[in-house]
Amino acid sequence: MLHPDEIVIEDNVIPIVVGAHLRAELGDRRRGYHVGEAIVNWMEQQQVPGPPWPLVRSDMWYLNNVELRTRPSICIG
């Protein structure tokens, strides 16, 4: 699992990309976290030790980070 105090290595994440506008922040981000939790639950049930770990990011972070754009991603919205 990822921890807020750790350095995030792009190769260890599955970006879940949501928009940066207000409507996306209200709806899509919540959906993104739900998808991320479902992925982690599945990994635990299947005893997949990870990484990669799901990480919800706004499209602004995604578009401005070459390393994230080269990773398989889930886009919502």
mmCIF file of the N, C-alpha and C atoms, coordinates in Angstrom:
data_MODEL
# 
_entry.id   MODEL 
# 
loop_
_atom_site.group_PDB 
_atom_site.id 
_atom_site.type_symbol 
_atom_site.label_atom_id 
_atom_site.label_alt_id 
_atom_site.label_comp_id 
_atom_site.label_asym_id 
_atom_site.label_entity_id 
_atom_site.label_seq_id 
_atom_site.pdbx_PDB_ins_code 
_atom_site.Cartn_x 
_atom_site.Cartn_y 
_atom_site.Cartn_z 
_atom_site.occupancy 
_atom_site.B_iso_or_equiv 
_atom_site.pdbx_formal_charge 
_atom_site.auth_seq_id 
_atom_site.auth_comp_id 
_atom_site.auth_asym_id 
_atom_site.auth_atom_id 
_atom_site.pdbx_PDB_model_num 
ATOM 1   N N  . MET A 1 1  ? 0.838   -1.184  0.000   1.00 0.00 ? 1  MET A N  1 
ATOM 2   C CA . MET A 1 1  ? 0.000   0.000   0.000   1.00 0.00 ? 1  MET A CA 1 
ATOM 3   C C  . MET A 1 1  ? 0.877   1.239   0.000   1.00 0.00 ? 1  MET A C  1 
ATOM 4   N N  . LEU A 1 2  ? 0.345   2.287   -0.536  1.00 0.00 ? 2  LEU A N  1 
ATOM 5   C CA . LEU A 1 2  ? 1.061   3.559   -0.516  1.00 0.00 ? 2  LEU A CA 1 
ATOM 6   C C  . LEU A 1 2  ? 0.787   4.282   0.797   1.00 0.00 ? 2  LEU A C  1 
ATOM 7   N N  . HIS A 1 3  ? 1.776   5.029   1.249   1.00 0.00 ? 3  HIS A N  1 
ATOM 8   C CA . HIS A 1 3  ? 1.632   5.793   2.484   1.00 0.00 ? 3  HIS A CA 1 
ATOM 9   C C  . HIS A 1 3  ? 1.973   7.249   2.183   1.00 0.00 ? 3  HIS A C  1 
ATOM 10  N N  . PRO A 1 4  ? 1.233   8.215   2.760   1.00 0.00 ? 4  PRO A N  1 
ATOM 11  C CA . PRO A 1 4  ? 1.468   9.629   2.457   1.00 0.00 ? 4  PRO A CA 1 
ATOM 12  C C  . PRO A 1 4  ? 2.871   10.127  2.769   1.00 0.00 ? 4  PRO A C  1 
ATOM 13  N N  . ASP A 1 5  ? 3.576   9.494   3.683   1.00 0.00 ? 5  ASP A N  1 
ATOM 14  C CA . ASP A 1 5  ? 4.911   9.951   4.061   1.00 0.00 ? 5  ASP A CA 1 
ATOM 15  C C  . ASP A 1 5  ? 6.018   9.328   3.211   1.00 0.00 ? 5  ASP A C  1 
ATOM 16  N N  . GLU A 1 6  ? 5.662   8.425   2.298   1.00 0.00 ? 6  GLU A N  1 
ATOM 17  C CA . GLU A 1 6  ? 6.655   7.768   1.466   1.00 0.00 ? 6  GLU A CA 1 
ATOM 18  C C  . GLU A 1 6  ? 6.797   8.483   0.126   1.00 0.00 ? 6  GLU A C  1 
ATOM 19  N N  . ILE A 1 7  ? 7.936   8.325   -0.498  1.00 0.00 ? 7  ILE A N  1 
ATOM 20  C CA . ILE A 1 7  ? 8.136   8.842   -1.843  1.00 0.00 ? 7  ILE A CA 1 
ATOM 21  C C  . ILE A 1 7  ? 7.387   7.934   -2.813  1.00 0.00 ? 7  ILE A C  1 
ATOM 22  N N  . VAL A 1 8  ? 6.617   8.532   -3.722  1.00 0.00 ? 8  VAL A N  1 
ATOM 23  C CA . VAL A 1 8  ? 5.859   7.759   -4.695  1.00 0.00 ? 8  VAL A CA 1 
ATOM 24  C C  . VAL A 1 8  ? 6.732   7.518   -5.922  1.00 0.00 ? 8  VAL A C  1 
ATOM 25  N N  . ILE A 1 9  ? 6.902   6.266   -6.262  1.00 0.00 ? 9  ILE A N  1 
ATOM 26  C CA . ILE A 1 9  ? 7.659   5.868   -7.449  1.00 0.00 ? 9  ILE A CA 1 
ATOM 27  C C  . ILE A 1 9  ? 6.631   5.552   -8.534  1.00 0.00 ? 9  ILE A C  1 
ATOM 28  N N  . GLU A 1 10 ? 6.704   6.273   -9.653  1.00 0.00 ? 10 GLU A N  1 
ATOM 29  C CA . GLU A 1 10 ? 5.695   6.151   -10.702 1.00 0.00 ? 10 GLU A CA 1 
ATOM 30  C C  . GLU A 1 10 ? 5.541   4.732   -11.222 1.00 0.00 ? 10 GLU A C  1 
ATOM 31  N N  . ASP A 1 11 ? 6.617   3.946   -11.230 1.00 0.00 ? 11 ASP A N  1 
ATOM 32  C CA . ASP A 1 11 ? 6.529   2.561   -11.701 1.00 0.00 ? 11 ASP A CA 1 
ATOM 33  C C  . ASP A 1 11 ? 5.699   1.681   -10.771 1.00 0.00 ? 11 ASP A C  1 
ATOM 34  N N  . ASN A 1 12 ? 5.407   2.161   -9.569  1.00 0.00 ? 12 ASN A N  1 
ATOM 35  C CA . ASN A 1 12 ? 4.668   1.368   -8.582  1.00 0.00 ? 12 ASN A CA 1 
ATOM 36  C C  . ASN A 1 12 ? 3.203   1.760   -8.473  1.00 0.00 ? 12 ASN A C  1 
ATOM 37  N N  . VAL A 1 13 ? 2.693   2.573   -9.405  1.00 0.00 ? 13 VAL A N  1 
ATOM 38  C CA . VAL A 1 13 ? 1.302   3.012   -9.298  1.00 0.00 ? 13 VAL A CA 1 
ATOM 39  C C  . VAL A 1 13 ? 0.524   2.744   -10.582 1.00 0.00 ? 13 VAL A C  1 
ATOM 40  N N  . ILE A 1 14 ? -0.779  2.606   -10.424 1.00 0.00 ? 14 ILE A N  1 
ATOM 41  C CA . ILE A 1 14 ? -1.735  2.612   -11.524 1.00 0.00 ? 14 ILE A CA 1 
ATOM 42  C C  . ILE A 1 14 ? -2.486  3.933   -11.375 1.00 0.00 ? 14 ILE A C  1 
ATOM 43  N N  . PRO A 1 15 ? -2.230  4.905   -12.228 1.00 0.00 ? 15 PRO A N  1 
ATOM 44  C CA . PRO A 1 15 ? -2.943  6.175   -12.094 1.00 0.00 ? 15 PRO A CA 1 
ATOM 45  C C  . PRO A 1 15 ? -4.439  6.003   -12.385 1.00 0.00 ? 15 PRO A C  1 
ATOM 46  N N  . ILE A 1 16 ? -5.260  6.526   -11.494 1.00 0.00 ? 16 ILE A N  1 
ATOM 47  C CA . ILE A 1 16 ? -6.693  6.656   -11.741 1.00 0.00 ? 16 ILE A CA 1 
ATOM 48  C C  . ILE A 1 16 ? -6.906  8.148   -11.931 1.00 0.00 ? 16 ILE A C  1 
ATOM 49  N N  . VAL A 1 17 ? -7.153  8.537   -13.174 1.00 0.00 ? 17 VAL A N  1 
ATOM 50  C CA . VAL A 1 17 ? -7.140  9.944   -13.549 1.00 0.00 ? 17 VAL A CA 1 
ATOM 51  C C  . VAL A 1 17 ? -8.557  10.511  -13.555 1.00 0.00 ? 17 VAL A C  1 
ATOM 52  N N  . VAL A 1 18 ? -8.723  11.636  -12.858 1.00 0.00 ? 18 VAL A N  1 
ATOM 53  C CA . VAL A 1 18 ? -10.006 12.352  -12.833 1.00 0.00 ? 18 VAL A CA 1 
ATOM 54  C C  . VAL A 1 18 ? -9.754  13.795  -13.245 1.00 0.00 ? 18 VAL A C  1 
ATOM 55  N N  . GLY A 1 19 ? -10.806 14.479  -13.655 1.00 0.00 ? 19 GLY A N  1 
ATOM 56  C CA . GLY A 1 19 ? -10.668 15.870  -14.068 1.00 0.00 ? 19 GLY A CA 1 
ATOM 57  C C  . GLY A 1 19 ? -10.365 16.796  -12.904 1.00 0.00 ? 19 GLY A C  1 
ATOM 58  N N  . ALA A 1 20 ? -9.928  17.995  -13.243 1.00 0.00 ? 20 ALA A N  1 
ATOM 59  C CA . ALA A 1 20 ? -9.571  18.979  -12.218 1.00 0.00 ? 20 ALA A CA 1 
ATOM 60  C C  . ALA A 1 20 ? -10.655 20.026  -12.012 1.00 0.00 ? 20 ALA A C  1 
ATOM 61  N N  . HIS A 1 21 ? -11.729 19.989  -12.803 1.00 0.00 ? 21 HIS A N  1 
ATOM 62  C CA . HIS A 1 21 ? -12.786 20.987  -12.625 1.00 0.00 ? 21 HIS A CA 1 
ATOM 63  C C  . HIS A 1 21 ? -13.701 20.595  -11.466 1.00 0.00 ? 21 HIS A C  1 
ATOM 64  N N  . LEU A 1 22 ? -14.531 21.513  -11.015 1.00 0.00 ? 22 LEU A N  1 
ATOM 65  C CA . LEU A 1 22 ? -15.327 21.294  -9.797  1.00 0.00 ? 22 LEU A CA 1 
ATOM 66  C C  . LEU A 1 22 ? -16.249 20.081  -9.885  1.00 0.00 ? 22 LEU A C  1 
ATOM 67  N N  . ARG A 1 23 ? -16.901 19.893  -11.003 1.00 0.00 ? 23 ARG A N  1 
ATOM 68  C CA . ARG A 1 23 ? -17.816 18.757  -11.123 1.00 0.00 ? 23 ARG A CA 1 
ATOM 69  C C  . ARG A 1 23 ? -17.053 17.433  -10.984 1.00 0.00 ? 23 ARG A C  1 
ATOM 70  N N  . ALA A 1 24 ? -15.877 17.374  -11.586 1.00 0.00 ? 24 ALA A N  1 
ATOM 71  C CA . ALA A 1 24 ? -15.061 16.160  -11.469 1.00 0.00 ? 24 ALA A CA 1 
ATOM 72  C C  . ALA A 1 24 ? -14.602 15.952  -10.035 1.00 0.00 ? 24 ALA A C  1 
ATOM 73  N N  . GLU A 1 25 ? -14.225 17.035  -9.365  1.00 0.00 ? 25 GLU A N  1 
ATOM 74  C CA . GLU A 1 25 ? -13.787 16.915  -7.972  1.00 0.00 ? 25 GLU A CA 1 
ATOM 75  C C  . GLU A 1 25 ? -14.920 16.385  -7.093  1.00 0.00 ? 25 GLU A C  1 
ATOM 76  N N  . LEU A 1 26 ? -16.148 16.762  -7.397  1.00 0.00 ? 26 LEU A N  1 
ATOM 77  C CA . LEU A 1 26 ? -17.289 16.319  -6.588  1.00 0.00 ? 26 LEU A CA 1 
ATOM 78  C C  . LEU A 1 26 ? -17.706 14.884  -6.894  1.00 0.00 ? 26 LEU A C  1 
ATOM 79  N N  . GLY A 1 27 ? -17.674 14.482  -8.146  1.00 0.00 ? 27 GLY A N  1 
ATOM 80  C CA . GLY A 1 27 ? -18.188 13.167  -8.500  1.00 0.00 ? 27 GLY A CA 1 
ATOM 81  C C  . GLY A 1 27 ? -17.123 12.169  -8.917  1.00 0.00 ? 27 GLY A C  1 
ATOM 82  N N  . ASP A 1 28 ? -16.280 12.570  -9.853  1.00 0.00 ? 28 ASP A N  1 
ATOM 83  C CA . ASP A 1 28 ? -15.321 11.625  -10.415 1.00 0.00 ? 28 ASP A CA 1 
ATOM 84  C C  . ASP A 1 28 ? -14.249 11.211  -9.416  1.00 0.00 ? 28 ASP A C  1 
ATOM 85  N N  . ARG A 1 29 ? -13.801 12.124  -8.583  1.00 0.00 ? 29 ARG A N  1 
ATOM 86  C CA . ARG A 1 29 ? -12.777 11.767  -7.591  1.00 0.00 ? 29 ARG A CA 1 
ATOM 87  C C  . ARG A 1 29 ? -13.322 10.698  -6.643  1.00 0.00 ? 29 ARG A C  1 
ATOM 88  N N  . ARG A 1 30 ? -14.571 10.844  -6.223  1.00 0.00 ? 30 ARG A N  1 
ATOM 89  C CA . ARG A 1 30 ? -15.191 9.833   -5.342  1.00 0.00 ? 30 ARG A CA 1 
ATOM 90  C C  . ARG A 1 30 ? -15.242 8.479   -6.046  1.00 0.00 ? 30 ARG A C  1 
ATOM 91  N N  . ARG A 1 31 ? -15.609 8.493   -7.327  1.00 0.00 ? 31 ARG A N  1 
ATOM 92  C CA . ARG A 1 31 ? -15.630 7.246   -8.094  1.00 0.00 ? 31 ARG A CA 1 
ATOM 93  C C  . ARG A 1 31 ? -14.222 6.663   -8.219  1.00 0.00 ? 31 ARG A C  1 
ATOM 94  N N  . GLY A 1 32 ? -13.245 7.534   -8.408  1.00 0.00 ? 32 GLY A N  1 
ATOM 95  C CA . GLY A 1 32 ? -11.860 7.082   -8.505  1.00 0.00 ? 32 GLY A CA 1 
ATOM 96  C C  . GLY A 1 32 ? -11.398 6.370   -7.242  1.00 0.00 ? 32 GLY A C  1 
ATOM 97  N N  . TYR A 1 33 ? -11.719 6.942   -6.096  1.00 0.00 ? 33 TYR A N  1 
ATOM 98  C CA . TYR A 1 33 ? -11.344 6.296   -4.837  1.00 0.00 ? 33 TYR A CA 1 
ATOM 99  C C  . TYR A 1 33 ? -12.061 4.954   -4.674  1.00 0.00 ? 33 TYR A C  1 
ATOM 100 N N  . HIS A 1 34 ? -13.318 4.886   -5.108  1.00 0.00 ? 34 HIS A N  1 
ATOM 101 C CA . HIS A 1 34 ? -14.076 3.634   -5.041  1.00 0.00 ? 34 HIS A CA 1 
ATOM 102 C C  . HIS A 1 34 ? -13.403 2.566   -5.915  1.00 0.00 ? 34 HIS A C  1 
ATOM 103 N N  . VAL A 1 35 ? -13.007 2.941   -7.130  1.00 0.00 ? 35 VAL A N  1 
ATOM 104 C CA . VAL A 1 35 ? -12.313 2.003   -8.024  1.00 0.00 ? 35 VAL A CA 1 
ATOM 105 C C  . VAL A 1 35 ? -10.984 1.573   -7.394  1.00 0.00 ? 35 VAL A C  1 
ATOM 106 N N  . GLY A 1 36 ? -10.244 2.512   -6.823  1.00 0.00 ? 36 GLY A N  1 
ATOM 107 C CA . GLY A 1 36 ? -8.979  2.183   -6.179  1.00 0.00 ? 36 GLY A CA 1 
ATOM 108 C C  . GLY A 1 36 ? -9.152  1.209   -5.025  1.00 0.00 ? 36 GLY A C  1 
ATOM 109 N N  . GLU A 1 37 ? -10.172 1.423   -4.222  1.00 0.00 ? 37 GLU A N  1 
ATOM 110 C CA . GLU A 1 37 ? -10.449 0.509   -3.104  1.00 0.00 ? 37 GLU A CA 1 
ATOM 111 C C  . GLU A 1 37 ? -10.819 -0.868  -3.613  1.00 0.00 ? 37 GLU A C  1 
ATOM 112 N N  . ALA A 1 38 ? -11.596 -0.933  -4.696  1.00 0.00 ? 38 ALA A N  1 
ATOM 113 C CA . ALA A 1 38 ? -11.974 -2.225  -5.273  1.00 0.00 ? 38 ALA A CA 1 
ATOM 114 C C  . ALA A 1 38 ? -10.738 -2.971  -5.780  1.00 0.00 ? 38 ALA A C  1 
ATOM 115 N N  . ILE A 1 39 ? -9.799  -2.250  -6.378  1.00 0.00 ? 39 ILE A N  1 
ATOM 116 C CA . ILE A 1 39 ? -8.561  -2.877  -6.856  1.00 0.00 ? 39 ILE A CA 1 
ATOM 117 C C  . ILE A 1 39 ? -7.758  -3.427  -5.678  1.00 0.00 ? 39 ILE A C  1 
ATOM 118 N N  . VAL A 1 40 ? -7.605  -2.643  -4.629  1.00 0.00 ? 40 VAL A N  1 
ATOM 119 C CA . VAL A 1 40 ? -6.843  -3.096  -3.452  1.00 0.00 ? 40 VAL A CA 1 
ATOM 120 C C  . VAL A 1 40 ? -7.528  -4.294  -2.807  1.00 0.00 ? 40 VAL A C  1 
ATOM 121 N N  . ASN A 1 41 ? -8.854  -4.258  -2.678  1.00 0.00 ? 41 ASN A N  1 
ATOM 122 C CA . ASN A 1 41 ? -9.583  -5.401  -2.104  1.00 0.00 ? 41 ASN A CA 1 
ATOM 123 C C  . ASN A 1 41 ? -9.368  -6.658  -2.940  1.00 0.00 ? 41 ASN A C  1 
ATOM 124 N N  . TRP A 1 42 ? -9.431  -6.514  -4.278  1.00 0.00 ? 42 TRP A N  1 
ATOM 125 C CA . TRP A 1 42 ? -9.204  -7.662  -5.152  1.00 0.00 ? 42 TRP A CA 1 
ATOM 126 C C  . TRP A 1 42 ? -7.786  -8.188  -4.970  1.00 0.00 ? 42 TRP A C  1 
ATOM 127 N N  . MET A 1 43 ? -6.814  -7.288  -4.912  1.00 0.00 ? 43 MET A N  1 
ATOM 128 C CA . MET A 1 43 ? -5.425  -7.711  -4.722  1.00 0.00 ? 43 MET A CA 1 
ATOM 129 C C  . MET A 1 43 ? -5.265  -8.489  -3.418  1.00 0.00 ? 43 MET A C  1 
ATOM 130 N N  . GLU A 1 44 ? -5.920  -8.026  -2.353  1.00 0.00 ? 44 GLU A N  1 
ATOM 131 C CA . GLU A 1 44 ? -5.841  -8.732  -1.070  1.00 0.00 ? 44 GLU A CA 1 
ATOM 132 C C  . GLU A 1 44 ? -6.499  -10.102 -1.158  1.00 0.00 ? 44 GLU A C  1 
ATOM 133 N N  . GLN A 1 45 ? -7.666  -10.186 -1.808  1.00 0.00 ? 45 GLN A N  1 
ATOM 134 C CA . GLN A 1 45 ? -8.363  -11.472 -1.943  1.00 0.00 ? 45 GLN A CA 1 
ATOM 135 C C  . GLN A 1 45 ? -7.554  -12.465 -2.760  1.00 0.00 ? 45 GLN A C  1 
ATOM 136 N N  . GLN A 1 46 ? -6.873  -11.980 -3.790  1.00 0.00 ? 46 GLN A N  1 
ATOM 137 C CA . GLN A 1 46 ? -6.085  -12.848 -4.665  1.00 0.00 ? 46 GLN A CA 1 
ATOM 138 C C  . GLN A 1 46 ? -4.649  -13.021 -4.167  1.00 0.00 ? 46 GLN A C  1 
ATOM 139 N N  . GLN A 1 47 ? -4.348  -12.398 -3.033  1.00 0.00 ? 47 GLN A N  1 
ATOM 140 C CA . GLN A 1 47 ? -3.019  -12.448 -2.418  1.00 0.00 ? 47 GLN A CA 1 
ATOM 141 C C  . GLN A 1 47 ? -1.930  -11.926 -3.365  1.00 0.00 ? 47 GLN A C  1 
ATOM 142 N N  . VAL A 1 48 ? -2.265  -10.854 -4.067  1.00 0.00 ? 48 VAL A N  1 
ATOM 143 C CA . VAL A 1 48 ? -1.305  -10.168 -4.927  1.00 0.00 ? 48 VAL A CA 1 
ATOM 144 C C  . VAL A 1 48 ? -0.588  -9.155  -4.045  1.00 0.00 ? 48 VAL A C  1 
ATOM 145 N N  . PRO A 1 49 ? 0.727   -9.301  -3.857  1.00 0.00 ? 49 PRO A N  1 
ATOM 146 C CA . PRO A 1 49 ? 1.415   -8.431  -2.913  1.00 0.00 ? 49 PRO A CA 1 
ATOM 147 C C  . PRO A 1 49 ? 1.598   -6.991  -3.392  1.00 0.00 ? 49 PRO A C  1 
ATOM 148 N N  . GLY A 1 50 ? 1.432   -6.743  -4.705  1.00 0.00 ? 50 GLY A N  1 
ATOM 149 C CA . GLY A 1 50 ? 1.657   -5.390  -5.219  1.00 0.00 ? 50 GLY A CA 1 
ATOM 150 C C  . GLY A 1 50 ? 3.133   -5.077  -5.226  1.00 0.00 ? 50 GLY A C  1 
ATOM 151 N N  . PRO A 1 51 ? 3.572   -4.022  -5.760  1.00 0.00 ? 51 PRO A N  1 
ATOM 152 C CA . PRO A 1 51 ? 2.848   -3.055  -6.567  1.00 0.00 ? 51 PRO A CA 1 
ATOM 153 C C  . PRO A 1 51 ? 2.471   -3.634  -7.922  1.00 0.00 ? 51 PRO A C  1 
ATOM 154 N N  . PRO A 1 52 ? 1.709   -2.951  -8.716  1.00 0.00 ? 52 PRO A N  1 
ATOM 155 C CA . PRO A 1 52 ? 1.365   -1.529  -8.651  1.00 0.00 ? 52 PRO A CA 1 
ATOM 156 C C  . PRO A 1 52 ? 0.139   -1.271  -7.783  1.00 0.00 ? 52 PRO A C  1 
ATOM 157 N N  . TRP A 1 53 ? 0.105   -0.088  -7.208  1.00 0.00 ? 53 TRP A N  1 
ATOM 158 C CA . TRP A 1 53 ? -0.987  0.348   -6.353  1.00 0.00 ? 53 TRP A CA 1 
ATOM 159 C C  . TRP A 1 53 ? -1.782  1.450   -7.057  1.00 0.00 ? 53 TRP A C  1 
ATOM 160 N N  . PRO A 1 54 ? -3.112  1.455   -6.906  1.00 0.00 ? 54 PRO A N  1 
ATOM 161 C CA . PRO A 1 54 ? -3.914  2.519   -7.509  1.00 0.00 ? 54 PRO A CA 1 
ATOM 162 C C  . PRO A 1 54 ? -3.659  3.856   -6.812  1.00 0.00 ? 54 PRO A C  1 
ATOM 163 N N  . LEU A 1 55 ? -3.640  4.913   -7.611  1.00 0.00 ? 55 LEU A N  1 
ATOM 164 C CA . LEU A 1 55 ? -3.420  6.253   -7.069  1.00 0.00 ? 55 LEU A CA 1 
ATOM 165 C C  . LEU A 1 55 ? -4.275  7.245   -7.847  1.00 0.00 ? 55 LEU A C  1 
ATOM 166 N N  . VAL A 1 56 ? -5.246  7.858   -7.178  1.00 0.00 ? 56 VAL A N  1 
ATOM 167 C CA . VAL A 1 56 ? -6.132  8.836   -7.812  1.00 0.00 ? 56 VAL A CA 1 
ATOM 168 C C  . VAL A 1 56 ? -5.368  10.138  -7.998  1.00 0.00 ? 56 VAL A C  1 
ATOM 169 N N  . ARG A 1 57 ? -5.382  10.652  -9.243  1.00 0.00 ? 57 ARG A N  1 
ATOM 170 C CA . ARG A 1 57 ? -4.685  11.881  -9.584  1.00 0.00 ? 57 ARG A CA 1 
ATOM 171 C C  . ARG A 1 57 ? -5.579  12.731  -10.467 1.00 0.00 ? 57 ARG A C  1 
ATOM 172 N N  . SER A 1 58 ? -5.438  14.032  -10.376 1.00 0.00 ? 58 SER A N  1 
ATOM 173 C CA . SER A 1 58 ? -6.172  14.899  -11.305 1.00 0.00 ? 58 SER A CA 1 
ATOM 174 C C  . SER A 1 58 ? -5.490  14.849  -12.663 1.00 0.00 ? 58 SER A C  1 
ATOM 175 N N  . ASP A 1 59 ? -6.237  15.197  -13.688 1.00 0.00 ? 59 ASP A N  1 
ATOM 176 C CA . ASP A 1 59 ? -5.658  15.167  -15.028 1.00 0.00 ? 59 ASP A CA 1 
ATOM 177 C C  . ASP A 1 59 ? -4.514  16.167  -15.179 1.00 0.00 ? 59 ASP A C  1 
ATOM 178 N N  . MET A 1 60 ? -4.482  17.208  -14.378 1.00 0.00 ? 60 MET A N  1 
ATOM 179 C CA . MET A 1 60 ? -3.380  18.169  -14.456 1.00 0.00 ? 60 MET A CA 1 
ATOM 180 C C  . MET A 1 60 ? -2.059  17.511  -14.044 1.00 0.00 ? 60 MET A C  1 
ATOM 181 N N  . TRP A 1 61 ? -2.075  16.723  -12.972 1.00 0.00 ? 61 TRP A N  1 
ATOM 182 C CA . TRP A 1 61 ? -0.868  15.984  -12.562 1.00 0.00 ? 61 TRP A CA 1 
ATOM 183 C C  . TRP A 1 61 ? -0.481  15.001  -13.657 1.00 0.00 ? 61 TRP A C  1 
ATOM 184 N N  . TYR A 1 62 ? -1.473  14.312  -14.178 1.00 0.00 ? 62 TYR A N  1 
ATOM 185 C CA . TYR A 1 62 ? -1.237  13.283  -15.192 1.00 0.00 ? 62 TYR A CA 1 
ATOM 186 C C  . TYR A 1 62 ? -0.631  13.882  -16.459 1.00 0.00 ? 62 TYR A C  1 
ATOM 187 N N  . LEU A 1 63 ? -1.212  14.965  -16.945 1.00 0.00 ? 63 LEU A N  1 
ATOM 188 C CA . LEU A 1 63 ? -0.740  15.564  -18.190 1.00 0.00 ? 63 LEU A CA 1 
ATOM 189 C C  . LEU A 1 63 ? 0.634   16.197  -18.065 1.00 0.00 ? 63 LEU A C  1 
ATOM 190 N N  . ASN A 1 64 ? 1.016   16.611  -16.869 1.00 0.00 ? 64 ASN A N  1 
ATOM 191 C CA . ASN A 1 64 ? 2.296   17.266  -16.655 1.00 0.00 ? 64 ASN A CA 1 
ATOM 192 C C  . ASN A 1 64 ? 3.398   16.327  -16.156 1.00 0.00 ? 64 ASN A C  1 
ATOM 193 N N  . ASN A 1 65 ? 3.136   15.024  -16.159 1.00 0.00 ? 65 ASN A N  1 
ATOM 194 C CA . ASN A 1 65 ? 4.118   14.062  -15.660 1.00 0.00 ? 65 ASN A CA 1 
ATOM 195 C C  . ASN A 1 65 ? 4.309   12.955  -16.693 1.00 0.00 ? 65 ASN A C  1 
ATOM 196 N N  . VAL A 1 66 ? 5.423   13.003  -17.399 1.00 0.00 ? 66 VAL A N  1 
ATOM 197 C CA . VAL A 1 66 ? 5.699   12.031  -18.461 1.00 0.00 ? 66 VAL A CA 1 
ATOM 198 C C  . VAL A 1 66 ? 5.701   10.607  -17.918 1.00 0.00 ? 66 VAL A C  1 
ATOM 199 N N  . GLU A 1 67 ? 6.280   10.401  -16.747 1.00 0.00 ? 67 GLU A N  1 
ATOM 200 C CA . GLU A 1 67 ? 6.362   9.057   -16.182 1.00 0.00 ? 67 GLU A CA 1 
ATOM 201 C C  . GLU A 1 67 ? 4.972   8.467   -15.944 1.00 0.00 ? 67 GLU A C  1 
ATOM 202 N N  . LEU A 1 68 ? 4.038   9.285   -15.460 1.00 0.00 ? 68 LEU A N  1 
ATOM 203 C CA . LEU A 1 68 ? 2.667   8.780   -15.246 1.00 0.00 ? 68 LEU A CA 1 
ATOM 204 C C  . LEU A 1 68 ? 1.984   8.461   -16.569 1.00 0.00 ? 68 LEU A C  1 
ATOM 205 N N  . ARG A 1 69 ? 2.230   9.276   -17.583 1.00 0.00 ? 69 ARG A N  1 
ATOM 206 C CA . ARG A 1 69 ? 1.556   9.052   -18.876 1.00 0.00 ? 69 ARG A CA 1 
ATOM 207 C C  . ARG A 1 69 ? 2.051   7.793   -19.575 1.00 0.00 ? 69 ARG A C  1 
ATOM 208 N N  . THR A 1 70 ? 3.199   7.267   -19.200 1.00 0.00 ? 70 THR A N  1 
ATOM 209 C CA . THR A 1 70 ? 3.694   6.046   -19.821 1.00 0.00 ? 70 THR A CA 1 
ATOM 210 C C  . THR A 1 70 ? 3.154   4.796   -19.128 1.00 0.00 ? 70 THR A C  1 
ATOM 211 N N  . ARG A 1 71 ? 2.467   4.961   -17.998 1.00 0.00 ? 71 ARG A N  1 
ATOM 212 C CA . ARG A 1 71 ? 1.916   3.846   -17.235 1.00 0.00 ? 71 ARG A CA 1 
ATOM 213 C C  . ARG A 1 71 ? 0.507   3.500   -17.733 1.00 0.00 ? 71 ARG A C  1 
ATOM 214 N N  . PRO A 1 72 ? 0.103   2.240   -17.653 1.00 0.00 ? 72 PRO A N  1 
ATOM 215 C CA . PRO A 1 72 ? -1.308  1.922   -17.886 1.00 0.00 ? 72 PRO A CA 1 
ATOM 216 C C  . PRO A 1 72 ? -2.137  2.746   -16.900 1.00 0.00 ? 72 PRO A C  1 
ATOM 217 N N  . SER A 1 73 ? -3.265  3.263   -17.346 1.00 0.00 ? 73 SER A N  1 
ATOM 218 C CA . SER A 1 73 ? -4.066  4.171   -16.518 1.00 0.00 ? 73 SER A CA 1 
ATOM 219 C C  . SER A 1 73 ? -5.541  3.856   -16.629 1.00 0.00 ? 73 SER A C  1 
ATOM 220 N N  . ILE A 1 74 ? -6.283  4.308   -15.635 1.00 0.00 ? 74 ILE A N  1 
ATOM 221 C CA . ILE A 1 74 ? -7.745  4.259   -15.638 1.00 0.00 ? 74 ILE A CA 1 
ATOM 222 C C  . ILE A 1 74 ? -8.194  5.707   -15.623 1.00 0.00 ? 74 ILE A C  1 
ATOM 223 N N  . CYS A 1 75 ? -9.026  6.090   -16.592 1.00 0.00 ? 75 CYS A N  1 
ATOM 224 C CA . CYS A 1 75 ? -9.514  7.469   -16.671 1.00 0.00 ? 75 CYS A CA 1 
ATOM 225 C C  . CYS A 1 75 ? -11.014 7.490   -16.403 1.00 0.00 ? 75 CYS A C  1 
ATOM 226 N N  . ILE A 1 76 ? -11.430 8.396   -15.549 1.00 0.00 ? 76 ILE A N  1 
ATOM 227 C CA . ILE A 1 76 ? -12.845 8.514   -15.170 1.00 0.00 ? 76 ILE A CA 1 
ATOM 228 C C  . ILE A 1 76 ? -13.321 9.914   -15.536 1.00 0.00 ? 76 ILE A C  1 
ATOM 229 N N  . GLY A 1 77 ? -14.435 9.973   -16.224 1.00 0.00 ? 77 GLY A N  1 
ATOM 230 C CA . GLY A 1 77 ? -15.035 11.267  -16.553 1.00 0.00 ? 77 GLY A CA 1 
ATOM 231 C C  . GLY A 1 77 ? -14.817 11.719  -17.954 1.00 0.00 ? 77 GLY A C  1 
# 
